[in-house]
Amino acid sequence: MQGSSLLKQAREAKQLSLRRAAAQAGIDPAHLSRVERGERQLSVEALQRLAQVVGLHELAANLRPFIGESKP
């Protein structure tokens, strides 16, 4: 899946291990691994948190209206 590949590429570009990125985003590392392999999907809330962690700030900002929160 193309989107999950982008997440993995962004995570690796920030030199974050899967475990560290998952911990910072509040996601189970095993679940994130499956997401990166295209086997599972993230909730909008989890995707927004992960996007922020891996530096996809525009994506994170664009997702905020869909989670009903205005976090910086």
N, C-alpha and C positions, 0 to 999 in steps of 0.2 A: 504494500500500500504506500502510495506516494507521501501522504501526510505524515505517517509514522516515520518514514525515512528522513523527512525534513527535521522532525523532532530529534532523532538520533544524531543527525549531522550537526544540528545546533548545539546539542549537549556536548558532543565530542569537540566542537570548535571552542567551547568554553572550558575544555579540559576537565569536565566533570565526570566522575564515575557514575554509573547507573545508580548505585546505592546512594551516593551523595545527592544527586539530582532528585531522586525519589524522596529522600528524607526532607530536603528543603521544600519540596512541593507538597509534602504530606500524602504521598502515594506509596503504596506497597511496592517494594522493588521488583517482586516477581510479576506483579501486574504491569508495571512499566515495561519490563522486559517483553512481556507478551504484546503490549501495545506497539513497541518498536518493531516487533516481528510481524505486525499486521494481524495478529490473532484476536486482539481485543480492542475496545475503544475506551476513551476516557470520557467522563462526564464533562460538561461545559465548564463547571467549576474547577475540576482537576486540570483540564487543559489550560485554563486561564492561569492557574498557579504555576504550572510547568512552563508555559510560555514565558512568564516573568522570570523564572529561575534560569532558563537557558538563553535569555536575552532577546526573545522575540517580543519586544515591548509593544510594537504596533498591533500584533495579534492579540496580546493580552488586553490592550486598551479596547480593541474592537469587540472583545468578548464580554466586557464588563456589563453592558446593557442587558445581556441575556442571563446574567446571574443575579440581577437585582441589587447589586452592591456597587459602591463607588470607592473602591480601595485604590490607593496610589500605586 
